[in-house]
Amino acid sequence: MKSRLIAFLLWTSSLLPLSVGRALGRGLGRGAWRVGGTPRRVTERNIGLAFPELSAAEQEKLARQSLEATGELAVEMGFVWNRPWHQVRAHILEIVGEEAVREALAEGQGVMMLGPHLGNWEIVGLHIAELGESVALYEPPHMQQLDNMVRTARQRSGSILVPTDARGLARLVKSLKKGGIAGILPDQVPPVEESGENSLFMGVPTFTMTLASKLLSKSGARAFFGFAERIPGGFRLHYLPADEGIYSGDMQLSLKALNDGVEKCVRMAPAQYQWEYKRFRVRPRGPVDYYAPDWRPESS
């Protein structure tokens, strides 16, 4: 029943003009701010950790804007997933850095596109399939009834989804070695300790995935960061080459370059990052839990 309701809401929101959907989403974000609860609490704590140089008033303003941007994302997802790709593509109003990606592909190099949870990351996944053969890792949603809709949406511009298992990873590496494109979300907290290491992100120790660094080492691909910034009328796509340190055999140096690249993207559109996600976790669990109800800055 819940999955049917979500599917219905996504279909309904896809009927709205993008500007109307975004306005509705901002209203939902303002409502979430007034209600409070976990999304607001986590957002405020993350922004306090990431931007200690801001005043309390500036941090509060950014937190409010972030929840509004999350509301925009939620409502525009129906538009992005359910409209024909050519209609969504028409709302990409500007692309910055595309030539560097095309040059790498023209030279026969694979490209790893690292898309943080910033702006509308679904747009990046759809657009890179226009640039070359695109393979992306895919973990089915918990609600199985939504699986077909998500698969269809993400593959309709030409991308191929592969499972997050050994077979899927082998397919992804093969594609990269052949000069294709692989899409990876670099800022998810890995599920198990063996999948990551602690590294600084926005100046805070953060459990960071090692998968991207390992795949780059195996495939010899070039790494770029990509995100779709929300702008009036549509999106501005940004493609930024990763720092050379990401190719280092020293995992800590590689992870530093990975997190520095995500930070560079975030600082370009800080309100559009998914700050309600508990990003600042460490493993094994450290002496500080930033998301504990009674945590205060002075306790860190």
ZIQUIPE-V989329 format. One record per pair of residues at least 6 apart in sequence whose C-alpha atoms are under 8 Angstrom apart, sorted by sequence separation. I is the first residue (numbers start at 0). GAP is how many residues later the second one is. D is the distance in whole Angstrom. If there is no record, write none. Layout:
i->I gap->GAP d->D
i->I gap->GAP d->D
This chain:
i->103 gap->6 d->7
i->104 gap->6 d->7
i->114 gap->6 d->6
i->127 gap->6 d->7
i->140 gap->6 d->6
i->154 gap->6 d->7
i->161 gap->6 d->5
i->162 gap->6 d->8
i->174 gap->6 d->7
i->175 gap->6 d->7
i->189 gap->6 d->6
i->198 gap->6 d->5
i->199 gap->6 d->6
i->215 gap->6 d->7
i->228 gap->6 d->5
i->229 gap->6 d->7
i->247 gap->6 d->5
i->265 gap->6 d->8
i->288 gap->6 d->7
i->31 gap->7 d->8
i->32 gap->7 d->6
i->103 gap->7 d->7
i->139 gap->7 d->6
i->153 gap->7 d->8
i->161 gap->7 d->8
i->174 gap->7 d->8
i->197 gap->7 d->6
i->198 gap->7 d->5
i->215 gap->7 d->8
i->227 gap->7 d->6
i->228 gap->7 d->5
i->245 gap->7 d->7
i->246 gap->7 d->6
i->265 gap->7 d->6
i->12 gap->8 d->7
i->31 gap->8 d->7
i->50 gap->8 d->7
i->79 gap->8 d->6
i->197 gap->8 d->5
i->198 gap->8 d->6
i->227 gap->8 d->6
i->228 gap->8 d->6
i->244 gap->8 d->6
i->245 gap->8 d->4
i->280 gap->8 d->7
i->78 gap->9 d->8
i->114 gap->9 d->7
i->161 gap->9 d->7
i->197 gap->9 d->4
i->198 gap->9 d->6
i->227 gap->9 d->4
i->228 gap->9 d->8
i->244 gap->9 d->5
i->245 gap->9 d->7
i->280 gap->9 d->8
i->100 gap->10 d->7
i->150 gap->10 d->8
i->161 gap->10 d->8
i->171 gap->10 d->6
i->196 gap->10 d->5
i->197 gap->10 d->6
i->226 gap->10 d->6
i->227 gap->10 d->6
i->245 gap->10 d->8
i->279 gap->10 d->7
i->47 gap->11 d->7
i->124 gap->11 d->8
i->195 gap->11 d->6
i->196 gap->11 d->5
i->225 gap->11 d->7
i->226 gap->11 d->5
i->244 gap->11 d->8
i->245 gap->11 d->5
i->46 gap->12 d->6
i->195 gap->12 d->5
i->196 gap->12 d->7
i->225 gap->12 d->5
i->226 gap->12 d->7
i->244 gap->12 d->5
i->245 gap->12 d->6
i->287 gap->12 d->6
i->195 gap->13 d->4
i->196 gap->13 d->7
i->224 gap->13 d->8
i->225 gap->13 d->5
i->243 gap->13 d->8
i->277 gap->13 d->7
i->194 gap->14 d->6
i->195 gap->14 d->5
i->224 gap->14 d->6
i->225 gap->14 d->6
i->242 gap->14 d->6
i->43 gap->15 d->7
i->46 gap->15 d->8
i->194 gap->15 d->6
i->195 gap->15 d->8
i->223 gap->15 d->6
i->224 gap->15 d->5
i->241 gap->15 d->7
i->43 gap->16 d->7
i->46 gap->16 d->7
i->194 gap->16 d->7
i->223 gap->16 d->5
i->224 gap->16 d->6
i->241 gap->16 d->8
i->189 gap->17 d->7
i->223 gap->17 d->4
i->224 gap->17 d->6
i->188 gap->18 d->6
i->189 gap->18 d->7
i->222 gap->18 d->6
i->223 gap->18 d->5
i->242 gap->18 d->7
i->43 gap->19 d->6
i->188 gap->19 d->6
i->189 gap->19 d->6
i->222 gap->19 d->5
i->241 gap->19 d->6
i->42 gap->20 d->6
i->187 gap->20 d->8
i->188 gap->20 d->7
i->186 gap->21 d->7
i->187 gap->21 d->7
i->186 gap->22 d->7
i->39 gap->23 d->8
i->42 gap->23 d->8
i->135 gap->23 d->7
i->137 gap->23 d->6
i->185 gap->23 d->7
i->222 gap->23 d->8
i->42 gap->24 d->8
i->133 gap->24 d->7
i->134 gap->24 d->6
i->135 gap->24 d->6
i->136 gap->24 d->6
i->137 gap->24 d->6
i->138 gap->24 d->6
i->132 gap->25 d->8
i->133 gap->25 d->5
i->134 gap->25 d->5
i->135 gap->25 d->5
i->136 gap->25 d->5
i->137 gap->25 d->5
i->138 gap->25 d->6
i->132 gap->26 d->7
i->133 gap->26 d->6
i->134 gap->26 d->6
i->135 gap->26 d->6
i->136 gap->26 d->6
i->137 gap->26 d->6
i->185 gap->26 d->7
i->39 gap->27 d->7
i->104 gap->27 d->8
i->129 gap->27 d->7
i->134 gap->27 d->7
i->136 gap->27 d->6
i->38 gap->28 d->8
i->125 gap->28 d->6
i->128 gap->28 d->6
i->129 gap->28 d->7
i->183 gap->28 d->7
i->101 gap->29 d->7
i->124 gap->29 d->7
i->125 gap->29 d->8
i->128 gap->29 d->5
i->125 gap->30 d->8
i->126 gap->30 d->7
i->128 gap->30 d->5
i->216 gap->30 d->7
i->32 gap->31 d->7
i->125 gap->31 d->6
i->136 gap->31 d->7
i->215 gap->31 d->7
i->121 gap->32 d->8
i->125 gap->32 d->8
i->136 gap->32 d->8
i->216 gap->32 d->8
i->125 gap->33 d->7
i->212 gap->33 d->7
i->29 gap->34 d->7
i->32 gap->34 d->7
i->124 gap->34 d->8
i->212 gap->34 d->7
i->28 gap->35 d->8
i->31 gap->35 d->7
i->136 gap->35 d->8
i->135 gap->36 d->7
i->224 gap->36 d->7
i->29 gap->37 d->7
i->134 gap->37 d->6
i->224 gap->37 d->7
i->28 gap->38 d->5
i->29 gap->38 d->6
i->88 gap->38 d->8
i->212 gap->38 d->7
i->226 gap->38 d->8
i->28 gap->39 d->4
i->27 gap->40 d->7
i->28 gap->40 d->7
i->134 gap->40 d->7
i->224 gap->40 d->8
i->228 gap->40 d->7
i->25 gap->41 d->8
i->26 gap->41 d->7
i->28 gap->41 d->7
i->133 gap->41 d->8
i->209 gap->41 d->8
i->212 gap->41 d->6
i->25 gap->42 d->4
i->28 gap->42 d->5
i->79 gap->42 d->8
i->132 gap->42 d->8
i->172 gap->42 d->7
i->176 gap->42 d->5
i->178 gap->42 d->8
i->212 gap->42 d->7
i->229 gap->42 d->8
i->24 gap->43 d->7
i->25 gap->43 d->7
i->27 gap->43 d->6
i->28 gap->43 d->8
i->79 gap->43 d->7
i->175 gap->43 d->6
i->176 gap->43 d->7
i->228 gap->43 d->8
i->24 gap->44 d->8
i->25 gap->44 d->8
i->26 gap->44 d->7
i->175 gap->44 d->8
i->176 gap->44 d->7
i->24 gap->45 d->8
i->25 gap->45 d->5
i->134 gap->45 d->8
i->172 gap->45 d->7
i->173 gap->45 d->8
i->175 gap->45 d->6
i->209 gap->45 d->7
i->24 gap->46 d->4
i->25 gap->46 d->6
i->72 gap->46 d->8
i->133 gap->46 d->6
i->134 gap->46 d->6
i->135 gap->46 d->5
i->136 gap->46 d->7
i->172 gap->46 d->6
i->23 gap->47 d->8
i->24 gap->47 d->4
i->72 gap->47 d->7
i->132 gap->47 d->5
i->133 gap->47 d->5
i->134 gap->47 d->5
i->135 gap->47 d->5
i->136 gap->47 d->7
i->207 gap->47 d->7
i->23 gap->48 d->7
i->24 gap->48 d->7
i->131 gap->48 d->6
i->132 gap->48 d->6
i->133 gap->48 d->6
i->134 gap->48 d->7
i->135 gap->48 d->7
i->21 gap->49 d->8
i->22 gap->49 d->7
i->24 gap->49 d->7
i->131 gap->49 d->6
i->133 gap->49 d->7
i->21 gap->50 d->5
i->24 gap->50 d->5
i->20 gap->51 d->7
i->21 gap->51 d->8
i->23 gap->51 d->7
i->24 gap->51 d->8
i->128 gap->52 d->8
i->21 gap->53 d->7
i->127 gap->53 d->7
i->198 gap->53 d->7
i->20 gap->54 d->6
i->21 gap->54 d->6
i->20 gap->55 d->6
i->200 gap->55 d->8
i->198 gap->56 d->6
i->199 gap->56 d->7
i->198 gap->57 d->6
i->201 gap->57 d->8
i->17 gap->58 d->7
i->124 gap->58 d->7
i->200 gap->58 d->5
i->201 gap->58 d->8
i->199 gap->59 d->7
i->200 gap->59 d->7
i->198 gap->60 d->8
i->17 gap->61 d->7
i->201 gap->61 d->6
i->12 gap->62 d->6
i->13 gap->62 d->7
i->200 gap->62 d->7
i->12 gap->63 d->7
i->13 gap->63 d->8
i->15 gap->63 d->8
i->12 gap->64 d->8
i->13 gap->64 d->5
i->14 gap->64 d->7
i->111 gap->64 d->8
i->9 gap->65 d->7
i->12 gap->65 d->5
i->13 gap->65 d->4
i->109 gap->65 d->7
i->110 gap->65 d->7
i->11 gap->66 d->7
i->12 gap->66 d->6
i->13 gap->66 d->8
i->109 gap->66 d->4
i->9 gap->67 d->7
i->10 gap->67 d->6
i->13 gap->67 d->8
i->108 gap->67 d->8
i->109 gap->67 d->6
i->9 gap->68 d->4
i->10 gap->68 d->8
i->13 gap->68 d->6
i->108 gap->68 d->7
i->109 gap->68 d->7
i->110 gap->68 d->7
i->112 gap->68 d->7
i->114 gap->68 d->7
i->116 gap->68 d->7
i->8 gap->69 d->8
i->9 gap->69 d->8
i->13 gap->69 d->6
i->80 gap->69 d->7
i->108 gap->69 d->8
i->109 gap->69 d->4
i->110 gap->69 d->6
i->111 gap->69 d->6
i->112 gap->69 d->6
i->113 gap->69 d->6
i->114 gap->69 d->6
i->115 gap->69 d->5
i->107 gap->70 d->7
i->108 gap->70 d->5
i->109 gap->70 d->5
i->110 gap->70 d->5
i->111 gap->70 d->5
i->112 gap->70 d->5
i->113 gap->70 d->5
i->114 gap->70 d->5
i->115 gap->70 d->6
i->116 gap->70 d->7
i->10 gap->71 d->7
i->81 gap->71 d->7
i->84 gap->71 d->7
i->107 gap->71 d->5
i->108 gap->71 d->8
i->109 gap->71 d->6
i->110 gap->71 d->6
i->111 gap->71 d->6
i->112 gap->71 d->6
i->113 gap->71 d->6
i->114 gap->71 d->7
i->115 gap->71 d->6
i->9 gap->72 d->8
i->80 gap->72 d->5
i->84 gap->72 d->6
i->109 gap->72 d->8
i->111 gap->72 d->7
i->113 gap->72 d->6
i->185 gap->72 d->8
i->186 gap->72 d->8
i->80 gap->73 d->7
i->205 gap->73 d->7
i->206 gap->73 d->7
i->104 gap->74 d->6
i->205 gap->74 d->5
i->206 gap->74 d->6
i->104 gap->75 d->7
i->186 gap->75 d->8
i->204 gap->75 d->7
i->205 gap->75 d->5
i->206 gap->75 d->5
i->185 gap->76 d->8
i->203 gap->76 d->7
i->204 gap->76 d->8
i->205 gap->76 d->5
i->206 gap->76 d->6
i->204 gap->77 d->7
i->197 gap->84 d->6
i->197 gap->85 d->7
i->196 gap->86 d->7
i->188 gap->90 d->7
i->192 gap->90 d->6
i->187 gap->91 d->7
i->192 gap->91 d->7
i->186 gap->92 d->8
i->188 gap->92 d->7
i->123 gap->102 d->7
i->123 gap->103 d->6
i->111 gap->104 d->8
i->123 gap->104 d->6
i->122 gap->105 d->6
i->120 gap->106 d->6
i->119 gap->107 d->7
i->120 gap->107 d->6
i->118 gap->108 d->6
i->119 gap->108 d->5
i->109 gap->109 d->8
i->111 gap->109 d->6
i->113 gap->109 d->7
i->115 gap->109 d->8
i->117 gap->109 d->6
i->118 gap->109 d->5
i->119 gap->109 d->7
i->109 gap->110 d->7
i->110 gap->110 d->5
i->111 gap->110 d->6
i->112 gap->110 d->6
i->113 gap->110 d->6
i->114 gap->110 d->6
i->115 gap->110 d->7
i->117 gap->110 d->7
i->118 gap->110 d->5
i->119 gap->110 d->7
i->108 gap->111 d->8
i->109 gap->111 d->4
i->110 gap->111 d->5
i->111 gap->111 d->5
i->112 gap->111 d->5
i->113 gap->111 d->5
i->114 gap->111 d->5
i->115 gap->111 d->7
i->117 gap->111 d->7
i->118 gap->111 d->6
i->108 gap->112 d->6
i->109 gap->112 d->6
i->110 gap->112 d->6
i->111 gap->112 d->6
i->112 gap->112 d->6
i->113 gap->112 d->6
i->114 gap->112 d->6
i->108 gap->113 d->7
i->110 gap->113 d->7
i->112 gap->113 d->6
i->123 gap->113 d->7
i->103 gap->118 d->7
i->100 gap->123 d->8
i->100 gap->138 d->8
i->6 gap->139 d->7
i->2 gap->140 d->6
i->92 gap->140 d->8
i->95 gap->140 d->8
i->97 gap->140 d->8
i->3 gap->141 d->8
i->92 gap->141 d->6
i->93 gap->141 d->7
i->94 gap->141 d->6
i->95 gap->141 d->6
i->96 gap->141 d->6
i->97 gap->141 d->6
i->99 gap->141 d->8
i->2 gap->142 d->6
i->90 gap->142 d->7
i->91 gap->142 d->6
i->92 gap->142 d->6
i->93 gap->142 d->5
i->94 gap->142 d->5
i->95 gap->142 d->5
i->96 gap->142 d->5
i->2 gap->143 d->6
i->90 gap->143 d->5
i->91 gap->143 d->5
i->92 gap->143 d->6
i->93 gap->143 d->6
i->94 gap->143 d->6
i->95 gap->143 d->6
i->96 gap->143 d->6
i->90 gap->144 d->6
i->91 gap->144 d->6
i->94 gap->144 d->8
i->91 gap->145 d->7
i->115 gap->146 d->6
i->117 gap->147 d->8
i->117 gap->148 d->7
i->118 gap->150 d->8
i->50 gap->151 d->8
i->117 gap->151 d->8
i->49 gap->152 d->5
i->48 gap->153 d->8
i->49 gap->153 d->7
i->118 gap->153 d->5
i->49 gap->154 d->7
i->117 gap->154 d->6
i->118 gap->154 d->6
i->48 gap->155 d->7
i->117 gap->155 d->4
i->116 gap->156 d->6
i->117 gap->156 d->6
i->116 gap->157 d->6
i->68 gap->202 d->7
i->69 gap->202 d->7
i->68 gap->203 d->6
i->65 gap->204 d->8
i->69 gap->204 d->7
i->65 gap->205 d->4
i->64 gap->206 d->6
i->65 gap->206 d->6
i->65 gap->207 d->7
i->61 gap->208 d->8
i->62 gap->208 d->7
i->65 gap->208 d->7
i->61 gap->209 d->6
i->65 gap->209 d->7
i->66 gap->209 d->8
i->18 gap->213 d->8
i->18 gap->214 d->7
i->17 gap->215 d->7
i->17 gap->216 d->8
i->46 gap->228 d->7
i->45 gap->229 d->6
i->45 gap->230 d->8
i->42 gap->232 d->5
i->45 gap->232 d->8
i->41 gap->233 d->7
i->42 gap->233 d->4
i->45 gap->233 d->8
i->41 gap->234 d->5
i->42 gap->234 d->8
i->45 gap->234 d->7
i->41 gap->235 d->7
i->39 gap->236 d->7
i->41 gap->236 d->7
i->38 gap->237 d->5
i->44 gap->245 d->7
i->44 gap->246 d->8
i->41 gap->249 d->7
